[in-house]
Amino acid sequence: MKNILIGGAWPYANGSLHIGHIAGLLPGDILARYYRAKGDQVFYVSGSDCHGTPVTIRAKQEGKTPKKISDCYHQEFCEVFSSLGFSYDLYGKTSDDWHADFVKAFHERLYAGEFVYDKTAPQAYCKDCGKTLTDRLIIGKCPVCGEKTRGDQCDSCGTVLEAENIIEPICAECGNIINFIQSKQLYISLTKLEEKLCAFLESRTHWRKNAIAFSKRYIDEGLRDRAITRDLEWGIDVPKEGFENKKIYIWAENVLGYLSASAVVAKQRGIPFEEIWGENARHYYVHGKDNIPFHTIILPSLLLGHGQGLRLPDDIISGEYLTLEGRKISTSQNWAIWAKDIVYRYNPDSIRYFFIINGPEKRDTDFSWREFVSRNNNELLGAYGNLVNRTLAFTVKYLENTVPEGNIDDDVKSKIESTYLQVGSKIEDGQLKDALEEAFELVRFGNKYFDVREPWKARETDIVHCKNPLFNCTQIIANLSVILAPFLPFSSEKIFDWLGIACQWVPQYVSSGYLLPEVSILFERLDKGVIEEEQRKLKI
C-alpha cells in the first residue's frame, strides 16, 4: 500500500468558481477515487486561497473585511465541490490556524538554511492611494511579450514577473503612475538552487508537454531570486525578528497548503507526516497551466530549501484552457458559466463526464451547450444508461427480479480483466480522457453483446439462451460501475446498491440467484430546448 498525495490547486476566495475551474480540478478527484478503490492510502487535499490581492480588492469593493469575503466564498466552494462529488480528505482555508502555524514553522526552518537572505529592493508605491502595492495591483506591459499584464504573472505568455521590470506601470486601483521605494525583504535564492532544480526537472520526462515546456522556459530565461515577504496587511506574519510588520508573500505560503493539509489528515489517522513525504509515496498536483511554474519551480525550491528531504512532485496534471461557446471565459465581462448555477441544474455525473471526455487535458477545448446535451443524450444515456436499463429492467420484469443462472463467457471475462488493467494504467499516468474512452469501449462491447444474442427473442422459446446473455451483461454492468466510479460516482453508487458490490479495483461478479431491487434510470434525456435556453442566458 502506497501513500498517494493528491493536491488540487487552491482557488482564490474572491469570487465564484466557473466551469474552467471545475475542468482543471476534477482530475484530482478521479485520481483519489481510483487509488482508494485500489486500496492505497490517499491524502486528497486542497482549500481556498484566502490571502492575496484578489481577496483584498474584492473586500474593498464590497466594504467588507478580507476574512469575511474569503469565508463567504469558501463556503460557496465547499457546496459546489460537494455537489459535484469531490471527495477531499480535507478542504481547508489558508486563513485556518493550522495552516498559518505550519507555514510559520516551515519558514523558520527555511530562514535558518543557506537559501534565504535579506535584501533592500524596489517596492511599488502609489502616492495617490498612499500605500505600497502588491504585484497584482500593478498594471503595465509585459517586458517579454509586450501584452498588457499585472505585475505578478503575464496571462498572455505565462512569464512570472518582477514588478520593477513591468513597462509603464500604473496603479490598478486609481490608474495613476506609480513609484518604487526601497524596502527590506527576505529572498529565496533560486540561483543557488538551480543545479538541484535542473536535475529534478530532467528526471520528470513523463510530465505533460505544457509542464515540461513552461518549466524549461523558466530555467532557460535565467532563474532570479524571488522575494518571499511583502509589506501587506492581510496574510501570515513573517516569523523573523525585524520583519514583524511584513507578511509572507502569497506564493511562498499557499503552495505549502499541500503540506499543512496533509499533516492534519496524517495526524487524524495516526500516521507520521514523514511517511506521506517520504519514499513510499506518489504525489500528484492538479491545476491549470497558468499555475505550472508555481508547482514545478517554486514549490520544489521551497522543499529543497527546507532541507529535510521532503518529497518533490512526482506528477504534474496541468490542464490547458477551457473556452466557452468559442470565446475565452471572462469573469469581468460575465462571459462564464458559474459552477454554483450549473451544479444545481444538471446531473453531476453528466458534468463530470463532459469535463473529462471533452476537457482541456492536452489542448484547449471548448464548452458548448450543444455538445454538452449531445454527449449526455448519446453517450451517457444512449450507450451506458441503455445497457444498464435494458439488462436490469428486463431481469426485473421477466425473471422475477433475479439474476439468472449462467456462465461467464471467456471473451466477456477477458474484456473485463483487460479493461481494469488498461483504464487503471491510464489513470495513473494522468491520461484521464483516454482512460474514460477505454471504459466506454466496455460499454460498447456490452451493448453489442446484448444485441447479437437477442435475449428478448429467446425469452419464450429458449430460456437458457435468454438467461446466459443477461447473466453476462449483469457482470459487465457490475464491473463497469467499479471502473467508471472514479469518473461517475453518483451513478456507480446506484449500481453498487442494486447489485450488492463494493468499490474495489478488481473484477467482481454477481451470483446467480441474487435478488434485484426495483431499478431506475441512471440518466435523464436533456431536451434540445436546453441549448437555446442556456445560450440566451449567455446572451449569444
C-alpha positions in Angstrom: 0.0 0.0 0.0 1.4 3.4 -1.0 0.7 6.9 0.3 -0.9 8.9 -2.5 -0.9 12.6 -2.1 -3.2 14.5 -4.5 -3.1 18.2 -4.3 -5.7 20.2 -6.0 -4.9 23.9 -6.7 -6.2 26.3 -4.1 -8.7 28.7 -5.9 -8.7 32.4 -4.8 -11.7 33.0 -2.5 -12.5 36.3 -4.2 -15.4 35.3 -6.5 -17.5 32.4 -7.7 -15.9 29.4 -9.4 -16.7 28.9 -13.1 -16.6 25.9 -15.3 -12.9 26.4 -16.2 -12.0 25.9 -12.5 -14.0 22.7 -12.4 -12.4 21.3 -15.6 -9.0 22.0 -14.2 -9.6 20.5 -10.7 -11.8 17.5 -11.5 -8.8 15.1 -12.4 -7.8 15.2 -8.8 -11.0 13.6 -7.6 -10.7 10.9 -10.3 -7.2 10.0 -9.1 -8.3 10.0 -5.5 -11.3 7.7 -6.0 -9.2 5.3 -8.2 -6.4 4.9 -5.7 -8.9 4.4 -2.8 -10.5 1.6 -4.9 -7.1 0.1 -5.3 -6.6 0.1 -1.5 -3.9 2.7 -1.3 -3.7 5.4 1.5 -5.0 8.6 -0.2 -4.4 12.1 1.0 -6.6 14.3 -1.3 -6.2 17.9 -0.1 -6.9 21.4 -1.2 -8.5 24.6 0.1 -9.5 28.1 -0.6 -6.7 30.7 -1.0 -7.9 33.4 1.3 -4.9 35.7 1.3 -3.5 37.7 -1.6 -4.5 40.8 -3.5 -7.6 39.4 -5.4 -9.3 38.9 -2.0 -8.4 42.3 -0.6 -9.5 44.0 -3.8 -12.9 42.3 -3.6 -13.2 43.1 0.1 -12.5 46.8 -0.6 -15.1 46.9 -3.4 -17.8 45.5 -1.1 -16.8 47.3 2.0 -16.1 44.1 3.9 -13.0 42.6 5.6 -10.9 40.1 3.6 -11.8 37.4 6.1 -15.5 37.9 5.7 -15.2 37.9 1.9 -13.0 34.8 1.8 -15.1 32.9 4.3 -18.2 33.6 2.2 -16.7 32.3 -1.0 -15.0 29.4 0.8 -18.4 28.2 1.9 -19.7 28.5 -1.6 -16.7 26.5 -2.9 -17.4 23.7 -0.4 -21.0 23.5 -1.5 -20.0 23.3 -5.2 -17.4 20.7 -4.7 -19.7 18.6 -2.5 -22.5 18.8 -5.2 -20.0 17.5 -7.8 -18.8 14.7 -5.6 -15.3 15.9 -5.0 -14.0 13.6 -2.2 -11.4 15.7 -0.5 -10.0 14.3 2.7 -9.5 17.9 3.7 -10.6 21.1 2.0 -9.4 24.0 4.2 -8.5 27.6 4.0 -5.2 29.4 4.1 -6.6 31.6 6.8 -7.0 28.5 9.1 -4.8 28.5 12.2 -3.4 25.0 11.4 -2.2 26.3 8.0 -0.7 29.5 9.4 1.1 27.6 12.2 2.6 25.1 9.8 3.7 27.8 7.3 5.4 29.8 10.0 7.3 26.7 11.4 8.3 25.8 7.8 9.6 29.3 7.1 11.6 29.4 10.4 13.5 26.4 9.2 13.8 27.8 5.7 15.3 31.0 7.1 17.9 29.0 9.1 19.3 27.4 6.0 21.6 28.8 3.3 19.0 29.7 0.7 17.3 32.7 2.3 18.8 36.2 2.7 17.5 39.7 3.2 17.9 42.5 0.6 16.7 46.0 0.2 14.9 46.2 -3.2 12.3 48.3 -5.0 8.7 48.0 -4.0 5.8 49.7 -5.8 4.2 52.6 -4.1 1.2 54.7 -5.1 1.3 58.2 -3.7 -2.3 58.8 -4.7 -3.6 55.8 -2.8 -1.0 56.3 -0.1 0.2 52.7 0.2 2.6 50.1 -1.1 1.2 47.9 -3.8 1.4 44.2 -4.2 2.5 42.9 -7.6 -1.1 42.1 -8.6 -2.1 45.8 -8.1 0.4 46.9 -10.8 -0.7 47.1 -14.4 1.6 47.6 -17.3 3.1 45.9 -20.3 4.9 42.6 -20.1 8.7 43.0 -20.7 8.7 39.7 -22.6 5.7 39.7 -24.9 4.6 43.4 -24.7 1.0 42.5 -23.8 -1.0 44.1 -21.0 -0.2 42.4 -17.7 -0.3 42.6 -14.0 2.9 42.7 -12.0 3.0 39.1 -10.8 2.5 37.0 -14.0 1.7 37.6 -17.6 -1.6 35.9 -18.6 -0.6 36.1 -22.3 2.8 34.4 -22.3 2.8 32.9 -18.8 6.1 34.6 -17.6 6.4 35.0 -13.9 7.4 38.6 -13.5 9.3 41.0 -11.2 7.2 44.1 -10.7 10.0 46.6 -11.2 10.5 45.2 -14.7 7.0 46.0 -15.8 6.9 48.6 -18.6 4.8 51.7 -18.0 3.5 50.6 -14.6 0.3 52.1 -13.1 -1.8 51.5 -10.0 -4.7 49.1 -10.7 -6.9 50.9 -8.3 -6.6 54.6 -9.3 -4.8 54.3 -12.7 -2.0 56.7 -11.8 1.7 56.3 -12.4 3.4 54.5 -9.5 6.8 55.0 -8.0 9.2 52.4 -6.5 10.5 52.8 -2.9 13.2 50.8 -1.2 12.0 48.1 1.2 13.9 45.4 3.0 12.6 41.9 2.3 13.6 38.2 2.6 14.5 36.5 -0.6 14.9 32.8 -1.6 18.0 32.2 -3.7 16.7 30.3 -6.7 20.1 30.8 -8.3 21.8 28.7 -5.6 19.1 26.0 -6.1 19.4 26.0 -9.9 21.6 22.8 -10.2 19.2 20.8 -7.9 16.2 22.2 -9.7 17.6 21.3 -13.2 18.4 17.7 -12.0 14.9 17.4 -10.6 13.2 18.6 -13.8 15.4 16.4 -16.0 14.1 13.4 -14.1 10.5 14.2 -14.8 10.3 13.3 -18.5 6.8 11.8 -18.2 5.1 15.2 -17.4 2.6 16.7 -19.7 4.1 18.7 -22.5 2.9 22.1 -21.2 4.5 21.4 -17.8 7.9 20.5 -19.4 7.8 23.4 -21.8 6.9 26.1 -19.2 9.5 24.8 -16.7 12.2 24.6 -19.3 11.5 28.1 -20.5 11.6 29.4 -16.9 15.1 27.9 -16.5 16.3 28.9 -19.9 15.3 32.6 -19.3 17.5 32.5 -16.2 16.4 32.0 -12.6 16.1 35.0 -10.5 16.0 35.1 -6.7 12.5 36.0 -5.5 11.1 37.9 -2.5 9.2 35.7 -0.1 7.9 38.6 2.1 5.9 41.7 1.3 4.6 44.8 3.0 1.0 43.6 3.4 -1.8 43.9 5.9 -3.6 40.6 5.2 -1.7 37.4 5.3 0.6 35.2 7.5 3.1 37.0 9.8 6.8 36.6 9.0 8.3 34.6 11.8 11.6 36.6 11.9 12.8 39.4 14.1 12.9 42.7 12.3 10.2 41.7 9.9 7.2 41.8 12.2 5.4 44.4 10.1 5.5 42.2 7.0 3.6 39.2 5.7 4.8 36.0 3.9 4.3 36.5 0.2 1.3 34.5 -1.0 3.2 32.3 -3.5 5.6 31.3 -0.6 2.7 30.1 1.6 -0.2 28.9 -0.5 1.7 26.0 -2.2 2.6 24.9 1.3 -1.1 24.2 1.9 -0.4 20.7 0.4 1.9 20.0 3.3 -0.1 21.7 6.0 -3.4 20.0 5.0 -1.8 16.5 4.6 -0.2 17.0 8.1 -3.7 17.5 9.5 -5.0 14.4 7.8 -2.0 12.4 8.8 -2.5 13.4 12.5 -6.1 12.4 12.3 -5.2 8.9 11.0 -2.2 8.5 13.4 0.3 8.4 10.5 3.7 10.1 10.7 3.9 13.1 8.4 7.2 11.8 7.1 5.6 8.7 5.6 3.5 10.9 3.3 6.5 12.9 2.2 9.0 10.0 2.1 9.9 7.2 -0.3 6.7 5.1 -0.1 4.6 7.7 -1.8 3.5 9.2 -5.0 2.5 12.9 -5.3 0.1 14.4 -7.9 -0.5 18.1 -8.3 -3.6 19.1 -10.3 -4.1 22.6 -11.7 -4.3 24.8 -14.8 -1.4 25.7 -17.0 -1.1 29.2 -15.5 -0.1 27.6 -12.2 2.6 25.4 -13.7 5.7 27.3 -12.6 4.4 27.6 -9.0 4.3 23.8 -8.8 7.3 22.9 -10.9 9.7 25.6 -9.8 8.5 27.4 -6.7 7.2 24.5 -4.6 10.3 22.4 -5.3 12.5 25.3 -4.4 10.8 25.7 -1.1 11.0 22.0 -0.4 14.7 21.8 -1.3 15.5 25.0 0.7 13.7 23.4 3.7 16.5 20.8 3.8 14.7 17.8 5.3 14.5 15.7 2.2 10.7 16.3 1.6 9.4 14.5 -1.5 9.4 16.6 -4.7 6.4 16.5 -7.1 6.1 13.2 -9.0 3.2 14.0 -11.4 2.0 17.4 -12.7 -1.6 17.2 -14.0 -1.7 20.6 -15.7 -4.7 21.3 -17.9 -4.9 23.7 -20.8 -7.6 26.4 -21.1 -11.4 25.9 -21.5 -13.2 28.3 -23.7 -17.0 28.9 -23.7 -19.0 28.8 -26.9 -15.9 29.7 -28.9 -14.8 32.6 -26.7 -12.3 33.0 -23.8 -14.0 32.8 -20.4 -14.1 36.3 -18.9 -15.5 36.9 -15.4 -15.2 40.7 -15.8 -17.5 40.6 -18.9 -19.7 37.9 -17.2 -18.9 35.5 -20.1 -18.8 32.5 -17.9 -21.0 29.6 -16.6 -20.8 29.7 -12.8 -20.3 26.4 -11.1 -22.8 27.3 -8.3 -25.5 27.5 -11.0 -24.7 24.5 -13.2 -24.4 22.0 -10.3 -28.0 22.6 -9.3 -29.4 22.3 -12.8 -27.8 19.2 -14.2 -26.8 15.7 -13.2 -23.3 15.9 -11.6 -22.2 12.8 -13.4 -23.1 14.5 -16.7 -21.0 17.5 -15.8 -18.1 15.3 -14.7 -18.3 13.2 -17.8 -18.2 16.2 -20.1 -15.2 17.8 -18.5 -13.1 14.7 -18.9 -14.2 13.4 -22.3 -14.2 16.9 -23.7 -11.9 18.5 -21.2 -8.7 20.6 -21.8 -6.3 17.7 -20.9 -3.9 18.0 -23.8 -5.1 21.1 -25.7 -7.5 24.0 -25.3 -11.1 22.8 -25.6 -14.5 24.5 -25.9 -17.6 24.1 -23.8 -20.8 24.4 -25.9 -24.3 23.7 -24.7 -25.0 21.8 -27.9 -22.1 19.5 -27.3 -23.0 19.0 -23.6 -26.5 18.0 -24.5 -25.3 15.7 -27.3 -22.8 13.9 -25.0 -25.4 13.4 -22.3 -28.0 12.0 -24.6 -25.9 9.9 -27.0 -23.2 8.6 -24.7 -24.3 8.6 -21.1 -28.0 7.9 -21.7 -27.9 6.3 -25.2 -24.9 3.9 -24.6 -24.2 3.4 -20.9 -27.7 4.1 -19.5 -29.2 2.0 -22.2 -27.1 -1.1 -21.4 -27.9 -0.9 -17.7 -31.6 -0.2 -18.2 -32.4 -2.9 -20.7 -30.4 -5.5 -18.9 -31.6 -4.9 -15.4 -35.1 -3.8 -16.3 -35.5 -7.0 -18.4 -34.4 -9.1 -15.4 -36.7 -7.4 -13.0 -39.7 -7.7 -15.4 -39.3 -11.1 -16.9 -37.1 -13.1 -14.5 -38.7 -12.2 -11.1 -36.0 -9.7 -10.1 -33.4 -12.5 -10.0 -30.0 -12.6 -11.6 -30.4 -15.7 -13.8 -28.2 -18.8 -13.9 -25.3 -18.6 -16.4 -21.7 -19.0 -17.1 -19.3 -16.2 -17.7 -18.2 -16.2 -21.4 -14.4 -16.3 -22.0 -14.5 -13.2 -24.2 -16.5 -11.3 -21.6 -14.2 -12.3 -18.7 -11.1 -11.4 -20.8 -12.6 -8.0 -21.8 -13.4 -7.1 -18.2 -10.0 -8.0 -16.9 -8.1 -6.1 -19.7 -10.3 -3.0 -19.1 -9.3 -2.9 -15.5 -5.6 -3.0 -16.4 -5.8 -0.5 -19.3 -8.0 2.0 -17.5 -6.0 1.8 -14.3 -2.7 2.3 -16.1 -4.0 5.4 -18.0 -5.5 6.9 -14.8 -2.2 6.6 -13.0 -0.4 8.2 -15.9 -2.8 11.1 -15.9 -4.4 10.2 -19.2 -7.9 10.5 -18.0 -9.7 11.1 -21.3 -8.1 8.0 -22.8 -9.0 6.1 -19.6 -12.6 7.1 -19.9 -12.7 6.3 -23.6 -11.3 2.8 -22.8 -14.0 2.3 -20.2 -16.7 3.2 -22.7 -15.2 0.5 -25.0 -16.5 -1.9 -22.5 -19.9 -0.2 -22.7 -20.0 -0.6 -26.4 -18.8 -4.2 -26.1 -21.7 -4.9 -23.7 -24.3 -3.3 -26.0 -23.0 -5.3 -29.0 -23.0 -8.5 -26.9 -26.7 -7.9 -25.9 -27.7 -7.0 -29.5 -26.1 -10.1 -31.1 -27.6 -12.6 -28.6 -31.1 -11.1 -28.7 -32.3 -12.3 -25.2 -35.7 -10.8 -25.8 -36.4 -13.2 -28.6 -35.3 -16.3 -26.7 -37.4 -15.4 -23.6 -40.3 -17.7 -24.7 -38.5 -20.2 -27.0 -35.1 -20.9 -25.4 -34.8 -19.8 -21.8 -31.1 -20.8 -21.5 -30.2 -18.6 -24.4 -32.2 -15.9 -22.7 -30.7 -16.2 -19.3 -27.0 -16.6 -20.2 -26.5 -13.3 -22.0 -28.4 -11.5 -19.3 -26.1 -13.1 -16.7 -23.1 -11.9 -18.7 -24.4 -8.4 -19.2 -25.0 -8.1 -15.5 -21.4 -8.9 -14.9 -20.3 -6.3 -17.4 -22.5 -3.7 -15.7 -21.2 -4.7 -12.2 -17.6 -4.1 -13.4 -18.4 -1.0 -15.4 -19.8 0.5 -12.2 -16.4 0.0 -10.5 -14.3 1.1 -13.5 -16.5 4.2 -14.0 -16.8 5.0 -10.3 -13.8 7.5 -10.3 -15.5 9.4 -13.2 -19.2 8.9 -12.5 -19.5 8.2 -8.7 -23.2 9.0 -8.4 -24.5 6.5 -11.0 -22.0 3.9 -9.8 -23.2 4.2 -6.3 -26.7 3.4 -7.5 -25.5 0.3 -9.3 -23.4 -0.8 -6.2 -26.7 -0.7 -4.2 -28.7 -2.6 -6.9 -26.1 -5.4 -7.3 -24.6 -5.5 -3.8 -21.0 -4.9 -4.8 -18.1 -2.9 -3.3 -15.9 -0.3 -5.0 -12.8 -2.4 -5.2 -10.5 -2.3 -8.2 -10.7 -6.0 -9.0 -13.1 -7.9 -11.3 -16.3 -8.6 -9.4 -19.2 -11.0 -10.2 -22.8 -11.1 -9.1 -24.0 -14.6 -8.2 -26.9 -16.2 -9.9 -30.0 -16.0 -7.7 -29.2 -12.5 -6.4 -32.4 -10.6 -5.9 -32.5 -7.2 -7.6 -34.5 -4.3 -6.0 -36.5 -2.0 -8.2 -34.2 -0.2 -10.5 -34.4 3.2 -12.0 -32.9 5.0 -15.0 -29.4 6.4 -14.5 -29.6 9.5 -16.8 -32.3 11.8 -17.9 -32.6 12.9 -21.5 -31.9 16.6 -22.0 -34.4 18.3 -24.2 -32.7 20.2 -27.1 -34.5 23.3 -25.9 -31.9 23.5 -23.1 -29.4 24.6 -25.7 -31.3 27.8 -26.7 -32.4 28.5 -23.1 -28.8 28.4 -21.8 -27.4 30.3 -24.7 -30.0 33.0 -24.1 -28.7 33.4 -20.6 -25.2 34.0 -22.1 -26.8 36.5 -24.5 -25.3 34.9 -27.6 
